[in-house]
Amino acid sequence: MREVEERVASWPDSLHLAIMGCCVNGPGEAREADVGIAAGKDGGILFLKGKIIRKVAKADLVQTLIAEAQKLRSHP
């Protein structure tokens, strides 16, 4: 989470990002964000504006979240 905070701290606009560490309650909370990840033991689920987009490998969670947030900033 700290890595994500550091990488988006200088962004002038605000997006609602969610990083949830629970695959049980996380999806409900991540759906409320513009971009969200609900993580589990082996990876996570990516949400964009409330919709499930795809599963993401654990090693790719941060990069995927940042990449999708950057896309959303470019094309709201």
mmJSON file of the N, C-alpha and C atoms, coordinates in Angstrom:
{"data_MODEL":{"atom_site":{
"group_PDB":["ATOM","ATOM","ATOM","ATOM","ATOM","ATOM","ATOM","ATOM","ATOM","ATOM","ATOM","ATOM","ATOM","ATOM","ATOM","ATOM","ATOM","ATOM","ATOM","ATOM","ATOM","ATOM","ATOM","ATOM","ATOM","ATOM","ATOM","ATOM","ATOM","ATOM","ATOM","ATOM","ATOM","ATOM","ATOM","ATOM","ATOM","ATOM","ATOM","ATOM","ATOM","ATOM","ATOM","ATOM","ATOM","ATOM","ATOM","ATOM","ATOM","ATOM","ATOM","ATOM","ATOM","ATOM","ATOM","ATOM","ATOM","ATOM","ATOM","ATOM","ATOM","ATOM","ATOM","ATOM","ATOM","ATOM","ATOM","ATOM","ATOM","ATOM","ATOM","ATOM","ATOM","ATOM","ATOM","ATOM","ATOM","ATOM","ATOM","ATOM","ATOM","ATOM","ATOM","ATOM","ATOM","ATOM","ATOM","ATOM","ATOM","ATOM","ATOM","ATOM","ATOM","ATOM","ATOM","ATOM","ATOM","ATOM","ATOM","ATOM","ATOM","ATOM","ATOM","ATOM","ATOM","ATOM","ATOM","ATOM","ATOM","ATOM","ATOM","ATOM","ATOM","ATOM","ATOM","ATOM","ATOM","ATOM","ATOM","ATOM","ATOM","ATOM","ATOM","ATOM","ATOM","ATOM","ATOM","ATOM","ATOM","ATOM","ATOM","ATOM","ATOM","ATOM","ATOM","ATOM","ATOM","ATOM","ATOM","ATOM","ATOM","ATOM","ATOM","ATOM","ATOM","ATOM","ATOM","ATOM","ATOM","ATOM","ATOM","ATOM","ATOM","ATOM","ATOM","ATOM","ATOM","ATOM","ATOM","ATOM","ATOM","ATOM","ATOM","ATOM","ATOM","ATOM","ATOM","ATOM","ATOM","ATOM","ATOM","ATOM","ATOM","ATOM","ATOM","ATOM","ATOM","ATOM","ATOM","ATOM","ATOM","ATOM","ATOM","ATOM","ATOM","ATOM","ATOM","ATOM","ATOM","ATOM","ATOM","ATOM","ATOM","ATOM","ATOM","ATOM","ATOM","ATOM","ATOM","ATOM","ATOM","ATOM","ATOM","ATOM","ATOM","ATOM","ATOM","ATOM","ATOM","ATOM","ATOM","ATOM","ATOM","ATOM","ATOM","ATOM","ATOM","ATOM","ATOM","ATOM","ATOM","ATOM","ATOM","ATOM","ATOM","ATOM","ATOM","ATOM"],
"id":[1,2,3,4,5,6,7,8,9,10,11,12,13,14,15,16,17,18,19,20,21,22,23,24,25,26,27,28,29,30,31,32,33,34,35,36,37,38,39,40,41,42,43,44,45,46,47,48,49,50,51,52,53,54,55,56,57,58,59,60,61,62,63,64,65,66,67,68,69,70,71,72,73,74,75,76,77,78,79,80,81,82,83,84,85,86,87,88,89,90,91,92,93,94,95,96,97,98,99,100,101,102,103,104,105,106,107,108,109,110,111,112,113,114,115,116,117,118,119,120,121,122,123,124,125,126,127,128,129,130,131,132,133,134,135,136,137,138,139,140,141,142,143,144,145,146,147,148,149,150,151,152,153,154,155,156,157,158,159,160,161,162,163,164,165,166,167,168,169,170,171,172,173,174,175,176,177,178,179,180,181,182,183,184,185,186,187,188,189,190,191,192,193,194,195,196,197,198,199,200,201,202,203,204,205,206,207,208,209,210,211,212,213,214,215,216,217,218,219,220,221,222,223,224,225,226,227,228],
"type_symbol":["N","C","C","N","C","C","N","C","C","N","C","C","N","C","C","N","C","C","N","C","C","N","C","C","N","C","C","N","C","C","N","C","C","N","C","C","N","C","C","N","C","C","N","C","C","N","C","C","N","C","C","N","C","C","N","C","C","N","C","C","N","C","C","N","C","C","N","C","C","N","C","C","N","C","C","N","C","C","N","C","C","N","C","C","N","C","C","N","C","C","N","C","C","N","C","C","N","C","C","N","C","C","N","C","C","N","C","C","N","C","C","N","C","C","N","C","C","N","C","C","N","C","C","N","C","C","N","C","C","N","C","C","N","C","C","N","C","C","N","C","C","N","C","C","N","C","C","N","C","C","N","C","C","N","C","C","N","C","C","N","C","C","N","C","C","N","C","C","N","C","C","N","C","C","N","C","C","N","C","C","N","C","C","N","C","C","N","C","C","N","C","C","N","C","C","N","C","C","N","C","C","N","C","C","N","C","C","N","C","C","N","C","C","N","C","C","N","C","C","N","C","C","N","C","C","N","C","C"],
"label_atom_id":["N","CA","C","N","CA","C","N","CA","C","N","CA","C","N","CA","C","N","CA","C","N","CA","C","N","CA","C","N","CA","C","N","CA","C","N","CA","C","N","CA","C","N","CA","C","N","CA","C","N","CA","C","N","CA","C","N","CA","C","N","CA","C","N","CA","C","N","CA","C","N","CA","C","N","CA","C","N","CA","C","N","CA","C","N","CA","C","N","CA","C","N","CA","C","N","CA","C","N","CA","C","N","CA","C","N","CA","C","N","CA","C","N","CA","C","N","CA","C","N","CA","C","N","CA","C","N","CA","C","N","CA","C","N","CA","C","N","CA","C","N","CA","C","N","CA","C","N","CA","C","N","CA","C","N","CA","C","N","CA","C","N","CA","C","N","CA","C","N","CA","C","N","CA","C","N","CA","C","N","CA","C","N","CA","C","N","CA","C","N","CA","C","N","CA","C","N","CA","C","N","CA","C","N","CA","C","N","CA","C","N","CA","C","N","CA","C","N","CA","C","N","CA","C","N","CA","C","N","CA","C","N","CA","C","N","CA","C","N","CA","C","N","CA","C","N","CA","C","N","CA","C","N","CA","C","N","CA","C","N","CA","C","N","CA","C"],
"label_alt_id":[null,null,null,null,null,null,null,null,null,null,null,null,null,null,null,null,null,null,null,null,null,null,null,null,null,null,null,null,null,null,null,null,null,null,null,null,null,null,null,null,null,null,null,null,null,null,null,null,null,null,null,null,null,null,null,null,null,null,null,null,null,null,null,null,null,null,null,null,null,null,null,null,null,null,null,null,null,null,null,null,null,null,null,null,null,null,null,null,null,null,null,null,null,null,null,null,null,null,null,null,null,null,null,null,null,null,null,null,null,null,null,null,null,null,null,null,null,null,null,null,null,null,null,null,null,null,null,null,null,null,null,null,null,null,null,null,null,null,null,null,null,null,null,null,null,null,null,null,null,null,null,null,null,null,null,null,null,null,null,null,null,null,null,null,null,null,null,null,null,null,null,null,null,null,null,null,null,null,null,null,null,null,null,null,null,null,null,null,null,null,null,null,null,null,null,null,null,null,null,null,null,null,null,null,null,null,null,null,null,null,null,null,null,null,null,null,null,null,null,null,null,null,null,null,null,null,null,null],
"label_comp_id":["MET","MET","MET","ARG","ARG","ARG","GLU","GLU","GLU","VAL","VAL","VAL","GLU","GLU","GLU","GLU","GLU","GLU","ARG","ARG","ARG","VAL","VAL","VAL","ALA","ALA","ALA","SER","SER","SER","TRP","TRP","TRP","PRO","PRO","PRO","ASP","ASP","ASP","SER","SER","SER","LEU","LEU","LEU","HIS","HIS","HIS","LEU","LEU","LEU","ALA","ALA","ALA","ILE","ILE","ILE","MET","MET","MET","GLY","GLY","GLY","CYS","CYS","CYS","CYS","CYS","CYS","VAL","VAL","VAL","ASN","ASN","ASN","GLY","GLY","GLY","PRO","PRO","PRO","GLY","GLY","GLY","GLU","GLU","GLU","ALA","ALA","ALA","ARG","ARG","ARG","GLU","GLU","GLU","ALA","ALA","ALA","ASP","ASP","ASP","VAL","VAL","VAL","GLY","GLY","GLY","ILE","ILE","ILE","ALA","ALA","ALA","ALA","ALA","ALA","GLY","GLY","GLY","LYS","LYS","LYS","ASP","ASP","ASP","GLY","GLY","GLY","GLY","GLY","GLY","ILE","ILE","ILE","LEU","LEU","LEU","PHE","PHE","PHE","LEU","LEU","LEU","LYS","LYS","LYS","GLY","GLY","GLY","LYS","LYS","LYS","ILE","ILE","ILE","ILE","ILE","ILE","ARG","ARG","ARG","LYS","LYS","LYS","VAL","VAL","VAL","ALA","ALA","ALA","LYS","LYS","LYS","ALA","ALA","ALA","ASP","ASP","ASP","LEU","LEU","LEU","VAL","VAL","VAL","GLN","GLN","GLN","THR","THR","THR","LEU","LEU","LEU","ILE","ILE","ILE","ALA","ALA","ALA","GLU","GLU","GLU","ALA","ALA","ALA","GLN","GLN","GLN","LYS","LYS","LYS","LEU","LEU","LEU","ARG","ARG","ARG","SER","SER","SER","HIS","HIS","HIS","PRO","PRO","PRO"],
"label_asym_id":["A","A","A","A","A","A","A","A","A","A","A","A","A","A","A","A","A","A","A","A","A","A","A","A","A","A","A","A","A","A","A","A","A","A","A","A","A","A","A","A","A","A","A","A","A","A","A","A","A","A","A","A","A","A","A","A","A","A","A","A","A","A","A","A","A","A","A","A","A","A","A","A","A","A","A","A","A","A","A","A","A","A","A","A","A","A","A","A","A","A","A","A","A","A","A","A","A","A","A","A","A","A","A","A","A","A","A","A","A","A","A","A","A","A","A","A","A","A","A","A","A","A","A","A","A","A","A","A","A","A","A","A","A","A","A","A","A","A","A","A","A","A","A","A","A","A","A","A","A","A","A","A","A","A","A","A","A","A","A","A","A","A","A","A","A","A","A","A","A","A","A","A","A","A","A","A","A","A","A","A","A","A","A","A","A","A","A","A","A","A","A","A","A","A","A","A","A","A","A","A","A","A","A","A","A","A","A","A","A","A","A","A","A","A","A","A","A","A","A","A","A","A","A","A","A","A","A","A"],
"label_entity_id":["1","1","1","1","1","1","1","1","1","1","1","1","1","1","1","1","1","1","1","1","1","1","1","1","1","1","1","1","1","1","1","1","1","1","1","1","1","1","1","1","1","1","1","1","1","1","1","1","1","1","1","1","1","1","1","1","1","1","1","1","1","1","1","1","1","1","1","1","1","1","1","1","1","1","1","1","1","1","1","1","1","1","1","1","1","1","1","1","1","1","1","1","1","1","1","1","1","1","1","1","1","1","1","1","1","1","1","1","1","1","1","1","1","1","1","1","1","1","1","1","1","1","1","1","1","1","1","1","1","1","1","1","1","1","1","1","1","1","1","1","1","1","1","1","1","1","1","1","1","1","1","1","1","1","1","1","1","1","1","1","1","1","1","1","1","1","1","1","1","1","1","1","1","1","1","1","1","1","1","1","1","1","1","1","1","1","1","1","1","1","1","1","1","1","1","1","1","1","1","1","1","1","1","1","1","1","1","1","1","1","1","1","1","1","1","1","1","1","1","1","1","1","1","1","1","1","1","1"],
"label_seq_id":[1,1,1,2,2,2,3,3,3,4,4,4,5,5,5,6,6,6,7,7,7,8,8,8,9,9,9,10,10,10,11,11,11,12,12,12,13,13,13,14,14,14,15,15,15,16,16,16,17,17,17,18,18,18,19,19,19,20,20,20,21,21,21,22,22,22,23,23,23,24,24,24,25,25,25,26,26,26,27,27,27,28,28,28,29,29,29,30,30,30,31,31,31,32,32,32,33,33,33,34,34,34,35,35,35,36,36,36,37,37,37,38,38,38,39,39,39,40,40,40,41,41,41,42,42,42,43,43,43,44,44,44,45,45,45,46,46,46,47,47,47,48,48,48,49,49,49,50,50,50,51,51,51,52,52,52,53,53,53,54,54,54,55,55,55,56,56,56,57,57,57,58,58,58,59,59,59,60,60,60,61,61,61,62,62,62,63,63,63,64,64,64,65,65,65,66,66,66,67,67,67,68,68,68,69,69,69,70,70,70,71,71,71,72,72,72,73,73,73,74,74,74,75,75,75,76,76,76],
"pdbx_PDB_ins_code":[null,null,null,null,null,null,null,null,null,null,null,null,null,null,null,null,null,null,null,null,null,null,null,null,null,null,null,null,null,null,null,null,null,null,null,null,null,null,null,null,null,null,null,null,null,null,null,null,null,null,null,null,null,null,null,null,null,null,null,null,null,null,null,null,null,null,null,null,null,null,null,null,null,null,null,null,null,null,null,null,null,null,null,null,null,null,null,null,null,null,null,null,null,null,null,null,null,null,null,null,null,null,null,null,null,null,null,null,null,null,null,null,null,null,null,null,null,null,null,null,null,null,null,null,null,null,null,null,null,null,null,null,null,null,null,null,null,null,null,null,null,null,null,null,null,null,null,null,null,null,null,null,null,null,null,null,null,null,null,null,null,null,null,null,null,null,null,null,null,null,null,null,null,null,null,null,null,null,null,null,null,null,null,null,null,null,null,null,null,null,null,null,null,null,null,null,null,null,null,null,null,null,null,null,null,null,null,null,null,null,null,null,null,null,null,null,null,null,null,null,null,null,null,null,null,null,null,null],
"Cartn_x":[0.824,0.0,0.871,1.951,2.822,3.374,3.719,4.234,3.204,1.957,0.897,0.746,0.719,0.592,1.717,2.934,4.071,3.971,3.501,3.444,2.329,1.264,0.151,0.12,1.016,0.999,1.108,1.81,2.006,0.936,-0.006,-1.054,-1.941,-2.182,-2.977,-4.466,-4.968,-6.392,-6.592,-7.804,-8.054,-8.912,-8.482,-9.246,-9.461,-10.515,-10.773,-10.173,-9.068,-8.401,-8.657,-8.819,-9.031,-8.074,-7.406,-6.533,-7.019,-7.672,-8.28,-7.491,-7.221,-6.431,-7.262,-8.503,-9.387,-10.263,-10.22,-11.033,-12.487,-12.818,-14.204,-14.942,-14.449,-15.1,-14.573,-13.377,-12.738,-13.522,-14.112,-14.839,-15.952,-16.674,-17.742,-17.205,-16.097,-15.493,-14.738,-14.057,-13.309,-14.245,-15.463,-16.43,-16.795,-16.621,-16.973,-15.924,-14.766,-13.669,-13.691,-12.967,-12.775,-11.954,-10.894,-10.049,-9.793,-9.984,-9.779,-9.201,-8.501,-7.967,-8.443,-9.023,-9.355,-8.389,-7.434,-6.35,-6.667,-6.128,-6.213,-4.841,-4.784,-3.513,-2.691,-3.323,-2.603,-2.68,-3.379,-3.529,-4.696,-5.338,-6.457,-7.391,-8.451,-9.447,-9.408,-9.321,-9.297,-10.717,-11.058,-12.361,-12.145,-12.964,-12.991,-14.418,-14.591,-15.91,-16.996,-16.68,-17.661,-17.792,-17.064,-17.176,-15.906,-16.089,-14.948,-14.368,-13.059,-12.389,-11.649,-10.815,-10.057,-9.322,-8.821,-7.939,-6.531,-5.778,-4.419,-3.493,-2.351,-1.363,-0.821,-0.458,0.03,1.181,2.118,3.283,2.923,1.744,1.339,0.317,-0.049,-1.134,-0.866,0.291,0.574,0.664,1.439,1.614,0.282,-0.549,-1.853,-2.742,-2.782,-3.592,-3.141,-1.846,-1.308,-1.603,-1.381,-1.612,-3.073,-3.979,-5.408,-5.821,-5.253,-5.555,-5.036,-3.855,-3.311,-4.186,-4.681,-5.588,-6.847,-7.378,-8.602,-8.375,-7.194,-6.857,-6.806,-6.31,-6.171,-7.505,-8.373,-9.666,-10.782,-11.191,-12.237,-13.498],
"Cartn_y":[-1.189,0.0,1.256,1.221,2.389,2.728,1.702,1.933,2.658,2.256,2.919,4.364,4.594,5.954,6.847,6.329,7.112,7.416,6.466,6.644,7.581,7.7,8.571,9.895,10.087,11.287,12.576,12.555,13.777,13.995,13.078,13.249,14.422,15.358,16.537,16.261,15.268,14.973,13.847,13.672,12.635,11.525,10.333,9.14,8.413,7.692,6.873,5.499,5.182,3.897,3.058,1.771,0.86,-0.312,-0.587,-1.752,-2.539,-3.623,-4.411,-5.712,-6.077,-7.264,-8.484,-8.469,-9.576,-9.916,-11.175,-11.557,-11.822,-11.763,-11.961,-10.628,-9.672,-8.364,-7.361,-7.581,-6.652,-6.33,-7.314,-6.98,-5.949,-6.035,-5.068,-3.66,-3.547,-2.239,-1.747,-2.627,-2.232,-1.75,-2.258,-1.838,-0.365,0.201,1.598,2.556,2.042,2.874,3.014,4.012,4.128,2.938,2.616,1.462,0.77,-0.532,-1.265,-2.641,-3.112,-4.471,-5.11,-6.278,-7.087,-8.263,-8.266,-9.252,-10.464,-11.57,-12.82,-13.44,-14.684,-15.373,-15.474,-15.744,-15.994,-14.858,-13.808,-12.706,-11.843,-11.248,-10.384,-10.22,-9.476,-9.174,-7.671,-7.284,-5.886,-5.404,-4.259,-3.624,-2.263,-1.926,-0.589,-0.082,1.013,1.642,0.629,-0.237,-1.177,-2.493,-2.673,-3.908,-4.738,-6.033,-6.939,-6.976,-6.753,-6.756,-8.068,-8.443,-9.684,-10.038,-11.26,-11.688,-11.212,-10.914,-10.404,-11.219,-11.614,-12.354,-11.479,-12.097,-11.382,-10.442,-10.908,-10.102,-8.876,-8.857,-7.774,-6.815,-6.99,-6.193,-4.692,-4.263,-2.825,-2.228,-2.865,-2.328,-2.26,-3.266,-3.279,-2.157,-1.978,-0.91,0.452,0.698,1.98,2.175,1.141,1.243,1.558,0.888,1.131,2.514,2.968,4.318,5.362,5.132,6.068,6.123,4.98,4.951,5.762,5.584,6.284,7.793,8.184,9.615,10.194,9.41,9.877,9.896,8.947,8.804,8.571,9.622,9.435,9.023],
"Cartn_z":[0.0,0.0,0.0,0.735,0.794,-0.598,-1.369,-2.715,-3.574,-3.476,-4.246,-3.794,-2.499,-1.985,-2.492,-2.477,-2.942,-4.435,-5.206,-6.66,-7.098,-6.33,-6.729,-5.97,-5.031,-4.193,-4.997,-6.098,-6.878,-7.948,-8.071,-9.078,-8.692,-9.619,-9.282,-9.111,-9.786,-9.671,-8.656,-8.279,-7.281,-7.868,-7.603,-7.926,-6.611,-6.536,-5.362,-5.641,-4.957,-5.107,-3.872,-4.067,-2.932,-3.044,-1.953,-1.863,-0.658,-0.937,0.119,0.293,1.516,1.787,2.116,1.742,2.085,0.89,0.476,-0.683,-0.311,0.988,1.419,1.46,2.237,2.34,1.328,0.839,-0.082,-1.328,-2.012,-3.237,-3.04,-1.977,-1.726,-1.558,-0.864,-0.636,-1.864,-2.572,-3.762,-4.862,-4.897,-5.921,-5.801,-4.631,-4.411,-4.967,-5.349,-5.82,-7.342,-7.829,-9.268,-9.765,-9.033,-9.315,-7.991,-7.962,-6.72,-6.944,-5.934,-5.905,-4.608,-4.71,-3.536,-3.571,-2.668,-2.699,-1.847,-2.278,-1.533,-1.442,-1.075,-0.877,-2.164,-3.278,-4.518,-5.538,-5.229,-6.171,-5.784,-6.753,-6.433,-7.603,-7.358,-8.374,-8.612,-9.878,-10.258,-10.529,-9.95,-10.167,-10.81,-11.79,-12.373,-12.297,-11.59,-11.437,-11.098,-10.151,-9.639,-10.37,-11.448,-12.221,-12.107,-11.973,-11.957,-13.362,-13.459,-14.754,-14.982,-14.024,-14.181,-12.898,-12.86,-11.783,-12.104,-11.056,-11.21,-10.315,-10.856,-10.073,-8.948,-7.853,-6.675,-7.023,-7.835,-8.199,-9.034,-9.629,-10.528,-9.935,-8.678,-8.096,-8.136,-7.634,-7.565,-8.957,-9.826,-11.179,-11.922,-11.755,-12.425,-11.91,-10.606,-10.019,-10.539,-10.543,-11.011,-12.499,-13.296,-14.738,-15.05,-14.37,-14.617,-14.139,-13.042,-12.548,-13.529,-14.098,-15.082,-16.332,-16.769,-17.925,-17.628,-16.438,-16.054,-15.978,-15.521,-15.471,-16.882,-17.834,-19.213,-19.956,-19.619,-20.3,-19.289,-18.595,-17.568,-18.175],
"occupancy":[1.0,1.0,1.0,1.0,1.0,1.0,1.0,1.0,1.0,1.0,1.0,1.0,1.0,1.0,1.0,1.0,1.0,1.0,1.0,1.0,1.0,1.0,1.0,1.0,1.0,1.0,1.0,1.0,1.0,1.0,1.0,1.0,1.0,1.0,1.0,1.0,1.0,1.0,1.0,1.0,1.0,1.0,1.0,1.0,1.0,1.0,1.0,1.0,1.0,1.0,1.0,1.0,1.0,1.0,1.0,1.0,1.0,1.0,1.0,1.0,1.0,1.0,1.0,1.0,1.0,1.0,1.0,1.0,1.0,1.0,1.0,1.0,1.0,1.0,1.0,1.0,1.0,1.0,1.0,1.0,1.0,1.0,1.0,1.0,1.0,1.0,1.0,1.0,1.0,1.0,1.0,1.0,1.0,1.0,1.0,1.0,1.0,1.0,1.0,1.0,1.0,1.0,1.0,1.0,1.0,1.0,1.0,1.0,1.0,1.0,1.0,1.0,1.0,1.0,1.0,1.0,1.0,1.0,1.0,1.0,1.0,1.0,1.0,1.0,1.0,1.0,1.0,1.0,1.0,1.0,1.0,1.0,1.0,1.0,1.0,1.0,1.0,1.0,1.0,1.0,1.0,1.0,1.0,1.0,1.0,1.0,1.0,1.0,1.0,1.0,1.0,1.0,1.0,1.0,1.0,1.0,1.0,1.0,1.0,1.0,1.0,1.0,1.0,1.0,1.0,1.0,1.0,1.0,1.0,1.0,1.0,1.0,1.0,1.0,1.0,1.0,1.0,1.0,1.0,1.0,1.0,1.0,1.0,1.0,1.0,1.0,1.0,1.0,1.0,1.0,1.0,1.0,1.0,1.0,1.0,1.0,1.0,1.0,1.0,1.0,1.0,1.0,1.0,1.0,1.0,1.0,1.0,1.0,1.0,1.0,1.0,1.0,1.0,1.0,1.0,1.0,1.0,1.0,1.0,1.0,1.0,1.0,1.0,1.0,1.0,1.0,1.0,1.0],
"B_iso_or_equiv":[0.0,0.0,0.0,0.0,0.0,0.0,0.0,0.0,0.0,0.0,0.0,0.0,0.0,0.0,0.0,0.0,0.0,0.0,0.0,0.0,0.0,0.0,0.0,0.0,0.0,0.0,0.0,0.0,0.0,0.0,0.0,0.0,0.0,0.0,0.0,0.0,0.0,0.0,0.0,0.0,0.0,0.0,0.0,0.0,0.0,0.0,0.0,0.0,0.0,0.0,0.0,0.0,0.0,0.0,0.0,0.0,0.0,0.0,0.0,0.0,0.0,0.0,0.0,0.0,0.0,0.0,0.0,0.0,0.0,0.0,0.0,0.0,0.0,0.0,0.0,0.0,0.0,0.0,0.0,0.0,0.0,0.0,0.0,0.0,0.0,0.0,0.0,0.0,0.0,0.0,0.0,0.0,0.0,0.0,0.0,0.0,0.0,0.0,0.0,0.0,0.0,0.0,0.0,0.0,0.0,0.0,0.0,0.0,0.0,0.0,0.0,0.0,0.0,0.0,0.0,0.0,0.0,0.0,0.0,0.0,0.0,0.0,0.0,0.0,0.0,0.0,0.0,0.0,0.0,0.0,0.0,0.0,0.0,0.0,0.0,0.0,0.0,0.0,0.0,0.0,0.0,0.0,0.0,0.0,0.0,0.0,0.0,0.0,0.0,0.0,0.0,0.0,0.0,0.0,0.0,0.0,0.0,0.0,0.0,0.0,0.0,0.0,0.0,0.0,0.0,0.0,0.0,0.0,0.0,0.0,0.0,0.0,0.0,0.0,0.0,0.0,0.0,0.0,0.0,0.0,0.0,0.0,0.0,0.0,0.0,0.0,0.0,0.0,0.0,0.0,0.0,0.0,0.0,0.0,0.0,0.0,0.0,0.0,0.0,0.0,0.0,0.0,0.0,0.0,0.0,0.0,0.0,0.0,0.0,0.0,0.0,0.0,0.0,0.0,0.0,0.0,0.0,0.0,0.0,0.0,0.0,0.0,0.0,0.0,0.0,0.0,0.0,0.0],
"pdbx_formal_charge":[null,null,null,null,null,null,null,null,null,null,null,null,null,null,null,null,null,null,null,null,null,null,null,null,null,null,null,null,null,null,null,null,null,null,null,null,null,null,null,null,null,null,null,null,null,null,null,null,null,null,null,null,null,null,null,null,null,null,null,null,null,null,null,null,null,null,null,null,null,null,null,null,null,null,null,null,null,null,null,null,null,null,null,null,null,null,null,null,null,null,null,null,null,null,null,null,null,null,null,null,null,null,null,null,null,null,null,null,null,null,null,null,null,null,null,null,null,null,null,null,null,null,null,null,null,null,null,null,null,null,null,null,null,null,null,null,null,null,null,null,null,null,null,null,null,null,null,null,null,null,null,null,null,null,null,null,null,null,null,null,null,null,null,null,null,null,null,null,null,null,null,null,null,null,null,null,null,null,null,null,null,null,null,null,null,null,null,null,null,null,null,null,null,null,null,null,null,null,null,null,null,null,null,null,null,null,null,null,null,null,null,null,null,null,null,null,null,null,null,null,null,null,null,null,null,null,null,null],
"auth_seq_id":[1,1,1,2,2,2,3,3,3,4,4,4,5,5,5,6,6,6,7,7,7,8,8,8,9,9,9,10,10,10,11,11,11,12,12,12,13,13,13,14,14,14,15,15,15,16,16,16,17,17,17,18,18,18,19,19,19,20,20,20,21,21,21,22,22,22,23,23,23,24,24,24,25,25,25,26,26,26,27,27,27,28,28,28,29,29,29,30,30,30,31,31,31,32,32,32,33,33,33,34,34,34,35,35,35,36,36,36,37,37,37,38,38,38,39,39,39,40,40,40,41,41,41,42,42,42,43,43,43,44,44,44,45,45,45,46,46,46,47,47,47,48,48,48,49,49,49,50,50,50,51,51,51,52,52,52,53,53,53,54,54,54,55,55,55,56,56,56,57,57,57,58,58,58,59,59,59,60,60,60,61,61,61,62,62,62,63,63,63,64,64,64,65,65,65,66,66,66,67,67,67,68,68,68,69,69,69,70,70,70,71,71,71,72,72,72,73,73,73,74,74,74,75,75,75,76,76,76],
"auth_comp_id":["MET","MET","MET","ARG","ARG","ARG","GLU","GLU","GLU","VAL","VAL","VAL","GLU","GLU","GLU","GLU","GLU","GLU","ARG","ARG","ARG","VAL","VAL","VAL","ALA","ALA","ALA","SER","SER","SER","TRP","TRP","TRP","PRO","PRO","PRO","ASP","ASP","ASP","SER","SER","SER","LEU","LEU","LEU","HIS","HIS","HIS","LEU","LEU","LEU","ALA","ALA","ALA","ILE","ILE","ILE","MET","MET","MET","GLY","GLY","GLY","CYS","CYS","CYS","CYS","CYS","CYS","VAL","VAL","VAL","ASN","ASN","ASN","GLY","GLY","GLY","PRO","PRO","PRO","GLY","GLY","GLY","GLU","GLU","GLU","ALA","ALA","ALA","ARG","ARG","ARG","GLU","GLU","GLU","ALA","ALA","ALA","ASP","ASP","ASP","VAL","VAL","VAL","GLY","GLY","GLY","ILE","ILE","ILE","ALA","ALA","ALA","ALA","ALA","ALA","GLY","GLY","GLY","LYS","LYS","LYS","ASP","ASP","ASP","GLY","GLY","GLY","GLY","GLY","GLY","ILE","ILE","ILE","LEU","LEU","LEU","PHE","PHE","PHE","LEU","LEU","LEU","LYS","LYS","LYS","GLY","GLY","GLY","LYS","LYS","LYS","ILE","ILE","ILE","ILE","ILE","ILE","ARG","ARG","ARG","LYS","LYS","LYS","VAL","VAL","VAL","ALA","ALA","ALA","LYS","LYS","LYS","ALA","ALA","ALA","ASP","ASP","ASP","LEU","LEU","LEU","VAL","VAL","VAL","GLN","GLN","GLN","THR","THR","THR","LEU","LEU","LEU","ILE","ILE","ILE","ALA","ALA","ALA","GLU","GLU","GLU","ALA","ALA","ALA","GLN","GLN","GLN","LYS","LYS","LYS","LEU","LEU","LEU","ARG","ARG","ARG","SER","SER","SER","HIS","HIS","HIS","PRO","PRO","PRO"],
"auth_asym_id":["A","A","A","A","A","A","A","A","A","A","A","A","A","A","A","A","A","A","A","A","A","A","A","A","A","A","A","A","A","A","A","A","A","A","A","A","A","A","A","A","A","A","A","A","A","A","A","A","A","A","A","A","A","A","A","A","A","A","A","A","A","A","A","A","A","A","A","A","A","A","A","A","A","A","A","A","A","A","A","A","A","A","A","A","A","A","A","A","A","A","A","A","A","A","A","A","A","A","A","A","A","A","A","A","A","A","A","A","A","A","A","A","A","A","A","A","A","A","A","A","A","A","A","A","A","A","A","A","A","A","A","A","A","A","A","A","A","A","A","A","A","A","A","A","A","A","A","A","A","A","A","A","A","A","A","A","A","A","A","A","A","A","A","A","A","A","A","A","A","A","A","A","A","A","A","A","A","A","A","A","A","A","A","A","A","A","A","A","A","A","A","A","A","A","A","A","A","A","A","A","A","A","A","A","A","A","A","A","A","A","A","A","A","A","A","A","A","A","A","A","A","A","A","A","A","A","A","A"],
"auth_atom_id":["N","CA","C","N","CA","C","N","CA","C","N","CA","C","N","CA","C","N","CA","C","N","CA","C","N","CA","C","N","CA","C","N","CA","C","N","CA","C","N","CA","C","N","CA","C","N","CA","C","N","CA","C","N","CA","C","N","CA","C","N","CA","C","N","CA","C","N","CA","C","N","CA","C","N","CA","C","N","CA","C","N","CA","C","N","CA","C","N","CA","C","N","CA","C","N","CA","C","N","CA","C","N","CA","C","N","CA","C","N","CA","C","N","CA","C","N","CA","C","N","CA","C","N","CA","C","N","CA","C","N","CA","C","N","CA","C","N","CA","C","N","CA","C","N","CA","C","N","CA","C","N","CA","C","N","CA","C","N","CA","C","N","CA","C","N","CA","C","N","CA","C","N","CA","C","N","CA","C","N","CA","C","N","CA","C","N","CA","C","N","CA","C","N","CA","C","N","CA","C","N","CA","C","N","CA","C","N","CA","C","N","CA","C","N","CA","C","N","CA","C","N","CA","C","N","CA","C","N","CA","C","N","CA","C","N","CA","C","N","CA","C","N","CA","C","N","CA","C","N","CA","C","N","CA","C","N","CA","C","N","CA","C","N","CA","C"],
"pdbx_PDB_model_num":[1,1,1,1,1,1,1,1,1,1,1,1,1,1,1,1,1,1,1,1,1,1,1,1,1,1,1,1,1,1,1,1,1,1,1,1,1,1,1,1,1,1,1,1,1,1,1,1,1,1,1,1,1,1,1,1,1,1,1,1,1,1,1,1,1,1,1,1,1,1,1,1,1,1,1,1,1,1,1,1,1,1,1,1,1,1,1,1,1,1,1,1,1,1,1,1,1,1,1,1,1,1,1,1,1,1,1,1,1,1,1,1,1,1,1,1,1,1,1,1,1,1,1,1,1,1,1,1,1,1,1,1,1,1,1,1,1,1,1,1,1,1,1,1,1,1,1,1,1,1,1,1,1,1,1,1,1,1,1,1,1,1,1,1,1,1,1,1,1,1,1,1,1,1,1,1,1,1,1,1,1,1,1,1,1,1,1,1,1,1,1,1,1,1,1,1,1,1,1,1,1,1,1,1,1,1,1,1,1,1,1,1,1,1,1,1,1,1,1,1,1,1,1,1,1,1,1,1]
}}}
